[in-house]
Amino acid sequence: MPVDATFAPKSAEELLEGLLSVAAGTAKKQWTAIRDEMTYQLGFISQKTAKVMAQLAAKTITIKAADLTLHLLELNLNSALAEFKFLIYGAAQKILTAVFDLVKTAVKNVTGVGLMF
């Protein structure tokens, strides 16, 4: 059964399948955005850490400077992770909206009544 504007489940099981489908699809889109941002952050950390390691090995950077650089990378990631709290909250809200948009569609298509919640 298609999960679109024509969705009209005949049972609680069909409704559950539809709800799981929209929840999973929405969650996947949001996870992709979060994963892409985390990949960027971790890639940046990897590049900068490799540079610091090479500089330490070549003795072109002091231990204090290396320690400070890595600490700043840690603070940067901490800030990014704080932002992820909002991304996760936004993802949860999008899942909630998608699920209840489908519930409204199902109610309307099965009963003819358009609810306003």
PyMOL commands that set and color helices and strands:
alter all, ss='L'
color gray80, all
select helices_A, chain A and resi 12-58+63-111
alter helices_A, ss='H'
color red, helices_A
deselect
rebuild
show_as cartoon
